[in-house]
Amino acid sequence: MSLNEKYEKISAAYLQDIKEAGTLQDVEEVRVKYIGRSGEVNKIFKELGILSPEERPAWGKKLNILKSDITKSVEDKKEQFSQKDEKEDIFDPTMPGNYSRFPSIHPVTGILREIKDIFSSLGFGVAYGPEIESSYHNFTALNIPEDHVAREMHDTFYLNQEDKLLRTHTSPVQVRVMENNDPPYNIIVPGKCYRRDTIDASHSPVFHQVEGLMVDKNINFADLKGVLAEFAKLFFKGSDVKTRFRPSYFPFTEPSAEMDISCRICQGKGCSSCSQKGWLEILGAGMVDPEVFKHCNVDTEKWQGFAFGMGVERLAMLKYGISDMRFFYLNDIRFLEQF
């Protein structure tokens, strides 16, 4: 068989063998057969010695091109198998699924959502407002006098802008609602608040509040007690939850009270969690002071109502038995993954 016949035979045969190769092993065998050390192309290279000096360069170039073509065909075929394997790895329904850890809701966020759901079921809407406030909305409109300690630098974060501060409670949103809308009102106001508190087990410079406001023509203290008692039963999930109201003082409500619930741990008998009192304080409330209504241009002869405010972190601590408020903000996965 002449050199040219051998060349034509290899050129046709390797294409057919590559086409019929069904596995990566088959492709590798084709490579060894044709361009391996003892392959068909190298056998022809060894026969170039019988050619004349004029013929050798042309045949050498011709065989190198053939070797390159075979190499490329082998690599292309292997790439096809690699892509096929990757595709099968992705879509193979018999393969076991990958375990995914779904993030849980942060306990403060969860409590906020639960509070909003409960008050929504009681007919309250939700209002939001700015966290950067004016001293008028944060203090003056809420009947907090100029010399009140809450206005001092050691209690409030004042900004460089004139008359601007980080709100110390969400009550300013209630003022804004009353300024821009006619009664009746039936809202809660959730959000972040800021005070210059020392970070310890029960205080943080940043915390969350939910405040509420109900104003109508015939609202009285009995309505206040009924709404908050029902909230306590729904939130702590027990019809046996007892509540009591103790007289207190807030500049923006009169009369004012603090609401306690019976200790959920000792059922009111007294334990270390409730300091042996049998009661746990959860919020402050009262009838809206007429001075607040006057600042908001609400007719006190026609309208009256109540307001309340609760700390979200405190409620979370009571509900879950958490002893230190700082746990909420340490980003410790061991703590957060419990919720």
C-alpha positions in Angstrom: 0.0 0.0 0.0 1.5 3.3 -1.0 2.1 6.2 1.4 -0.7 8.2 -0.2 -3.2 5.3 0.1 -2.3 4.9 3.8 -2.8 8.6 4.3 -6.2 8.6 2.7 -7.3 5.5 4.7 -6.3 7.1 8.0 -8.0 10.4 7.1 -11.3 8.6 6.5 -11.0 6.0 9.3 -10.3 8.4 12.2 -13.4 10.4 11.4 -15.6 7.3 11.5 -14.0 6.1 14.7 -14.5 9.4 16.4 -18.1 9.5 15.3 -18.8 6.0 16.7 -17.0 6.6 20.0 -19.7 6.2 22.7 -17.6 6.9 25.8 -14.6 8.9 27.0 -12.7 5.6 27.0 -13.6 5.0 23.4 -12.3 8.5 22.5 -9.1 7.9 24.3 -8.6 4.6 22.4 -9.1 6.5 19.1 -6.4 9.0 20.2 -3.9 6.3 21.0 -4.7 4.4 17.8 -4.0 7.3 15.5 -1.7 9.8 17.2 -0.2 7.7 20.1 3.5 6.9 20.2 2.9 3.8 18.1 -0.2 5.2 16.3 -1.0 5.1 12.6 0.2 8.6 11.9 3.6 8.0 13.6 4.0 4.9 11.5 3.7 7.0 8.3 6.2 9.5 9.8 8.7 6.7 10.0 8.3 5.9 6.4 9.2 9.4 5.2 12.9 8.2 5.1 12.2 6.4 1.8 11.1 9.6 0.1 13.3 11.9 -1.8 14.6 15.1 -0.1 12.2 17.2 -2.2 9.1 15.2 -1.1 9.8 15.0 2.6 8.9 18.6 3.6 5.5 18.5 1.8 4.6 15.1 3.4 5.9 16.2 6.8 3.6 19.3 6.7 0.7 17.2 5.4 1.1 14.6 8.3 1.4 17.4 10.9 -1.9 18.9 9.7 -3.5 15.5 9.9 -2.2 15.0 13.4 -3.6 18.4 14.5 -7.0 17.6 12.9 -7.2 14.3 14.8 -6.1 16.0 18.1 -8.8 18.6 17.7 -11.5 16.0 16.9 -10.5 14.0 20.0 -10.7 17.2 22.2 -14.0 18.3 20.7 -15.5 14.8 21.3 -14.2 14.8 24.9 -15.8 18.2 25.5 -19.1 16.9 24.3 -19.0 14.2 26.9 -18.0 16.7 29.6 -21.0 19.0 28.8 -23.3 16.0 28.7 -22.1 14.8 32.1 -22.6 18.3 33.6 -26.1 18.5 32.2 -27.0 15.1 33.6 -25.6 16.0 37.0 -27.9 19.1 37.1 -31.1 17.5 35.9 -30.8 13.8 37.0 -33.9 13.2 39.0 -32.4 10.2 40.7 -29.6 12.3 42.4 -30.2 13.2 46.0 -31.1 16.8 46.7 -28.8 19.4 48.1 -29.5 20.4 51.7 -30.4 24.1 52.0 -30.6 26.0 55.3 -33.4 28.5 55.0 -33.0 31.6 57.2 -35.4 32.1 60.0 -37.1 35.3 61.1 -35.2 37.4 63.6 -37.2 37.2 67.0 -37.7 41.0 67.1 -39.1 41.0 63.5 -41.3 38.0 64.4 -42.7 39.7 67.4 -43.3 42.9 65.4 -45.3 40.9 62.8 -47.3 39.1 65.5 -48.2 42.4 67.2 -49.3 43.9 63.9 -51.4 40.8 63.1 -53.1 40.9 66.4 -54.0 44.6 66.3 -55.1 44.3 62.6 -57.5 41.6 63.8 -58.8 44.2 66.3 -59.5 46.7 63.6 -56.3 48.8 63.8 -54.4 50.2 60.8 -50.6 50.6 60.7 -48.9 54.0 60.3 -45.2 54.8 59.7 -43.2 57.9 60.0 -39.6 59.4 59.8 -37.0 58.3 62.3 -35.3 61.8 62.1 -37.8 64.1 63.8 -38.2 67.7 64.9 -38.2 68.6 68.6 -41.7 69.9 68.1 -43.2 66.6 67.0 -41.0 64.5 69.3 -41.6 66.7 72.4 -43.6 69.9 72.2 -46.7 68.5 70.5 -46.8 65.7 73.0 -47.0 68.1 76.0 -43.4 67.4 77.1 -42.2 70.7 78.6 -39.0 72.5 77.7 -37.3 71.6 81.0 -38.2 67.9 80.9 -35.3 65.6 81.4 -36.1 63.6 78.2 -35.0 66.7 76.2 -31.5 66.7 77.7 -28.4 65.6 75.7 -27.9 62.6 78.0 -31.2 61.2 76.9 -31.6 62.2 73.2 -29.5 62.0 70.1 -29.5 65.5 68.6 -28.2 66.0 65.0 -26.1 68.8 63.6 -29.1 70.0 61.6 -31.1 72.6 63.4 -33.9 71.3 65.5 -33.4 67.7 64.3 -33.0 64.5 66.4 -33.4 60.8 66.3 -36.9 60.1 67.6 -37.0 58.7 71.1 -40.4 57.0 70.7 -42.9 56.4 67.8 -45.5 58.9 69.3 -44.5 61.6 66.8 -46.1 59.6 64.1 -49.4 59.7 66.0 -49.1 63.5 66.0 -48.5 63.6 62.3 -51.5 61.4 61.7 -53.7 63.7 63.7 -52.3 66.8 62.0 -53.0 65.5 58.5 -56.2 63.6 59.0 -59.6 64.1 60.5 -60.8 61.8 63.4 -61.6 59.0 64.0 -58.2 57.3 64.3 -57.5 53.7 65.0 -53.8 53.0 64.4 -50.7 51.4 65.7 -47.2 52.8 65.0 -44.3 50.2 64.9 -40.7 51.2 64.4 -37.2 51.9 65.7 -36.4 54.4 68.4 -33.2 55.9 69.7 -32.1 56.9 73.2 -28.7 57.5 74.8 -29.0 54.4 77.0 -26.1 52.4 78.4 -26.0 49.0 76.8 -26.9 46.4 79.4 -29.2 43.5 79.9 -32.4 45.6 79.6 -31.3 48.7 77.7 -30.0 49.5 74.2 -29.4 52.8 72.3 -31.6 51.4 69.5 -34.8 49.5 70.3 -38.3 48.9 68.8 -41.6 50.2 69.9 -45.2 49.7 68.9 -47.5 52.6 70.0 -51.2 52.8 69.4 -53.9 55.4 69.2 -57.7 55.2 69.2 -59.8 58.4 68.9 -63.6 58.6 68.5 -66.6 60.3 70.0 -67.3 58.0 72.9 -63.9 56.4 73.7 -63.2 55.9 77.4 -60.8 54.1 79.8 -63.0 50.9 79.7 -62.3 50.7 75.9 -58.6 51.0 76.6 -58.6 48.2 79.2 -60.7 46.0 76.9 -58.4 46.3 73.9 -55.2 45.8 75.8 -56.5 42.9 77.9 -57.6 41.2 74.6 -54.1 41.9 73.1 -52.4 40.3 76.1 -54.5 37.1 75.8 -53.9 36.8 72.1 -50.2 37.6 72.3 -49.4 35.3 75.2 -51.8 32.7 74.0 -53.8 32.1 77.1 -57.4 32.9 78.2 -56.1 32.7 81.8 -53.8 35.8 81.3 -54.7 38.3 84.0 -54.1 42.0 83.6 -53.9 44.9 86.0 -53.5 48.7 85.6 -51.4 50.8 88.0 -51.6 54.6 88.1 -48.6 56.2 86.4 -47.6 59.5 84.8 -46.9 60.4 81.1 -47.0 63.9 79.8 -49.1 63.0 76.8 -51.9 61.0 78.6 -54.2 61.8 81.5 -55.1 59.7 83.4 -52.1 57.4 82.8 -51.4 53.8 83.8 -49.0 50.9 83.4 -50.3 47.5 82.5 -49.1 44.3 84.1 -49.8 40.7 83.2 -49.8 37.8 85.6 -46.3 36.1 85.4 -46.4 33.3 82.8 -43.8 31.3 84.7 -45.3 31.1 88.2 -48.9 31.9 87.2 -48.9 34.9 89.6 -47.6 33.0 92.6 -44.2 34.8 92.7 -40.8 33.7 91.3 -37.4 35.1 90.4 -38.6 36.2 87.0 -41.2 38.5 88.4 -39.2 39.5 91.5 -41.6 37.5 93.7 -44.4 39.9 92.7 -46.5 37.7 90.5 -46.8 40.4 87.9 -44.8 41.6 84.9 -45.0 45.1 83.4 -45.5 45.1 79.6 -46.7 48.6 78.5 -47.8 52.1 79.4 -51.1 53.7 78.4 -53.7 56.3 79.1 -56.3 58.7 77.8 -54.9 61.3 75.4 -54.2 64.6 77.1 -56.3 67.4 75.8 -53.2 69.5 75.3 -52.0 67.0 72.7 -55.3 67.3 70.9 -55.0 71.1 70.9 -51.5 70.9 69.3 -53.1 68.7 66.5 -56.2 70.9 66.1 -58.5 68.1 67.3 -61.7 69.3 68.9 -61.6 68.1 72.5 -65.3 68.8 73.0 -66.1 66.3 70.3 -63.3 63.7 70.3 -61.5 61.7 72.9 -59.3 58.7 72.9 -56.5 56.6 74.3 -52.9 55.8 73.5 -50.5 53.1 74.5 -46.9 52.1 73.9 -44.9 48.9 74.3 -41.3 47.8 73.9 -41.0 45.0 71.3 -37.7 43.6 72.8 -39.3 43.5 76.2 -42.2 41.5 74.9 -39.9 39.1 73.1 -37.9 38.6 76.3 -41.0 37.9 78.3 -42.5 35.6 75.7 -39.3 33.5 75.0 -37.8 33.7 78.5 -34.7 35.7 77.3 -32.7 37.2 80.1 -30.5 39.7 78.2 -31.6 42.2 75.6 -28.1 42.2 74.0 -28.7 38.7 72.6 -30.9 40.2 70.0 -28.0 42.2 68.5 -24.9 40.0 68.8 -25.7 38.1 65.6 -24.8 34.9 67.3 -26.2 32.1 65.1 -26.5 29.8 68.1 -29.1 32.2 69.6 -30.8 33.2 66.4 -31.3 29.7 65.0 -33.6 28.8 67.9 -36.4 30.9 66.5 
